[in-house]
Each structure stands twice: as structure tokens, then as C-alpha cells.
């Protein structure tokens, strides 16, 4: 796989989920010439305290495309499904299978199924349910089974039941923090409006903030990747050597055992440019 372009497909439940969980790694991979596609399984039309749902869906689609441009990724697709209503139905499973087969990724990434948000859980379940059926020719026969089946992986989360996520792969994020901040800042409706509102914070005045202030504000959501770096410290050491000790933030990934697997050392290097 190292001798050719690698293809990465990440499924998030909402516009901004892929950016938050994979944005730093996505940027590096895209800059190196690899293909990265983001998919939001819902249109995000419930993520606000005052906007009309239809207008919000349009706004969030625009925010996603602005972020994609900054990260340099191949595509940012948004499924026409309502925020807060994602379910692991057969119809949605087929939608995921078709999406994977058409993009033909080497790696498919999504949420784990243990999460506070029902959409995140449903997104993870849909991807898991697609993992085996992807190889069944009579399932969605209009989209042929790819010659090479992808590896499936989970993105970082802070949940510990039934088990904490394993850091089978870890990518340092410190050196691309500003790019990731710029991608997240595109999702103004979320990080500067809806999420602060939901956390009971005073809403920041986006237009009055200079760039350092905006980046400092976004640190509230980026700090979780300090815990990810601690979780993946040994994996970071395997990849970065002595430099690993000074890495503050990282994006980490666990290899799923529901799909084609590779040795841990190979998996750890899949995410490197």
C-alpha cells in the first residue's frame, strides 16, 4: 500500500465530526497526494438554538465545503438525513455500502458504538454492519464489490465502557494544529454558536475576535487530543522515537476486528503520509 496512493473514507454523524476527529491526519495525507473523503451521515439541521432547520442544513453544507477546501481533501459528502434521527436501518446500511464501494478506500474510519450521542452510535453501527456485507455481491448488486476490501478503524473518543479505545495508530497533531483550527473555524455555527450555547457558555463574538482569539476558543475542543496523545504515547514512541515524549496532542485510531486486518505495526503506519 505504501507504493501507491492511499484512499481514506471517514464517516461522521454530523458535519464537523470528521474534521474534529481526523482533520490533522487528513490534511497531512492530502498534502502528500493521498485521497481523503469525508462523509457526514446527517445534514446537521438540529445543531443550533435558533435557526430554521432548512436554512441550517444549507449553512452547514457550506461550512463543510469551506473546511474541505482548507484541508485539501477530495470530497465532503453529506447524506440527506435529519440530524438527531439517524438509525441503523437496512436502507441506511445500503447507502453506506454503496458509498464505500464507489470510493474504493483502503481505510474506512468511523465512530465507535459506545458514545453519548445516538447519531454517533448509529453511525458507528452502520459502518460496522457494512463491513462484512461490503463483500457480498448480491447485496447492492448495482455497485460491484471492490477488488481489495478496506481496513476498518475507529476514531478517538473518551468513553471507557465497555472498554477504552486502543491507540493502535497515533499521529502527532501539534505541527498541524493551526490548519486544524482553521478547518474547525469554518464550522462557525457549531464551535462559535451551538456548542458554546449547549455548554452554557457566553456566546463569543466571532466577528470581533482576531485569529489568535478564535484559535484559543477552539482549544476547548482540541484539548481532548492531549488525552489521546497520552493514551497513544507508546505508539507515538514507535513512530516518532524520542520526539514522542514532547508531543502534546495526537489523533489516534483503533483497528476494527470486524474486517480485513493487518499487523499492528503496519496499521500504525497507514496513517502516515
N, C-alpha and C positions, 0 to 999 in steps of 0.2 A: 504493500500500500504506500510505502514511503517514496516509491519511484514514480508515482502518478499524482494527479490532482485528487485530493480527498474531498468528499462531499458530506456535509453535516446538515442534518434536519432537526430543528428543535421545536417541540410543541409546548407552548404555554397556554394557560387557560384564558389569559387576557392580554390585550396589547399592553406592553411594558414588562410582562413576565419574562419573555426570552431575553430582553435587553438587560434586565437586572441580574439574571442568573447566568448568562452566557456572553454578555456584551464584550467583556475584555478579551476573552478567548476568541470570540467571533471576529473581532477587529484584527487580531494578530493573524488568524487563519486567512481572512480575506486579503489582507495586505500581502500575504505570501502566495496568493494565487489560487487558494482553495475555494470551493463553492460552499456557501453557508446560506441556508434558507430558514427564516423564522416563520412560524405559524401561530396565530392566536386562535384558539378554538371557539372563542366568543367575540362579539363585536364591542364588548366593554360598555354597553349602553346603560348600565346601572351605577357606574362608578363616579357619581357626583351627587352633590347635595341640593342642586337647584336646576340644572339644565334639563331641557326637554330630551327624552331618550333618543329620538331620531337625530336630533342635532348633535347630541353627544357621540353617537356612533360615527357620524361623519367626521367630527372633530378628532376622535381617537384614531380613526383610519389615517387622517392626515398627519397626526403626531407620529404614528408608526412609520410612515414613509419617510418623514424627516429624519427619524432615528436611523433607519436603514441606510440613508444616504451618508450619514456621518460614519457609520460602521463599515460601509462599503460592501454590504452583503448582497447576495444575488437577488433575493426576493423577500418580501414580508407579506404573507397571505393572511387574510382574516376571514374565518368562516362566518357565514350569515346566521349565527346562532346567538340568542339573547344571553347577556351577562346574568349570572345567578340561576340559570335554568339548564345548564349543561348536564346531560345524563348519558350514561354508558349504554345507549340503545344500539340495536343492530344497525340501524340507518347511519348513526354517527360512526360506528365501528367501520362500516364500509367506506365512509368518507375518509377516514384516516388511512385505511388500506390503500385506497386509490391514490391518495396524496403521496404516500411513501413510494409506491410503485412508480409513479410518474417522475418523481425526483431522483429515484435510484441512489439513495445515500449509502455511504459506508458506515455512518453512525447516526442513530436516532436517539434523541435525548428528550426527556420529559420529567414532570414532577413524580415524586413517589406518591403512593396511595394513602400515606398517613400525613394528613395536613388539616389545618383548621378550616380551610375554605372548601365547600362542596364542589366548586368548579375545578379546583386543583386536584382533588381526589378523583373526580370523574375523568379529567384529562389524563391522569396517570393510568387509570383503569382502561381507558380506551386504547392507549398506546400499548399497554401490556396485552390486551385482548387481540390486538392486531399482530403482535409479534409472531405467533405461530401461524395464524391464518394467512399471513403475507405469502407463505409458501404453498398455499392450497390453490391449485389452478382453477377449480370450479367456484371459488369464492371471488366475486367481482371479475368474472372471466373477460370482461371488456378491457381490463388493464392487465397485461401479461405479467407473470411472476418474473422478477429481475433475475439475471444470471447469478449474481452474487448477493446473498442475503446480508443485511446490515447487522452490526453490533448494536445492542440497545443499552442505554445508560440512564442514570438518574442524576438530576441536579441537586445541589446542596439545599438542605433545609435544617432547621434547628430542632426537629421533633425526635423524641427518643423512644417512643412506643410504636411498634413492638421492638424497634432497635434503632440506634443512631445510624445515620448514613455512614458508609465506609468511604474513605478517601482513596479509592483505587487509582485515581489520577488527580493531579493538582497542578494548576497553572498560576504563576505569580501574577498579581493584578496591579501591583504598585506602579509599574512603569507605564501602564495604560489607564491609570485612574482618571486623568483629565478627559481622555476620549470617552471613557465610560460615563463620566459626569455629563458630558455634552450630549450623549445619546439619551440619558435619562432626563435631562432638562427639556428635551423635545416633548416629553410626556408631561407638559405643564399641568394639564387637567388633573393628573394624578399626584405628582410629587409636590406640587405647589398649591393644590386646592383640595382634592378629595382626601388624600391620605392624612394631611395635617388636620383637616376637619374631623376625620374619623378618630384621630388620636387625641382630640380635644385641645389642639394647639391653636395659638393665634395664627390666623392665615397670613403668610408673608406677602408683601407687595412685590410681585415678580418684576414689574417694570422699573421699580425703584432700586432693585438690587443690582450691584455690579457682579461681574463673573465670579470673583473670589467668594462673595457672599452666597451666591447661588450654589457654588460647589460645596461650601461649608454646610449649607442647608441639606444638601443631598447626602452628606456624610451620615446622617441619621439612618439611612437605609444601606449605606455601604459598610458600616461598622460590623454588620453580621459576618462579613467576609474575613474579619480578623479571627473570629471563632473558626471559620472554615480553614484558615491557614494553620491554626493550632492543631486542628483535627488532622490536617494533612501534612504535618511537619516532617514526618519520616518519608513520606512520598516526595515531598519537595526536596528533601536531602538527597534522595536517589537521583533526582533530575538535575538539581542546581548545585549540588555539592555543598561546600562551606557557606556559600552565599545564602543557603536556605535559612540559616539562623536569623538573618536580618530581614527576611520577607515578612511584611506586616499583613498583607491581605492576599487572598487567593480564591480562585473558583475551583471547586472540587467536584468530582464525579465518581459515581459507583457503577460498576459493570453489572448489568442485569443477568440473572441466570435463567431467564425465560427465552433466550435467543442464542444465536451463534456466539461462541466465546473465544477469546484469545488469552494467552498467558498474561498475567498481571503486568509484567514489565512492558510488554507490547502495548497493552491497553493504556498504561501511564503515558506512553509517548505518542499516542494517537492524536492528542490534543495540542501537540507542539507543532509550530509551523515547519 
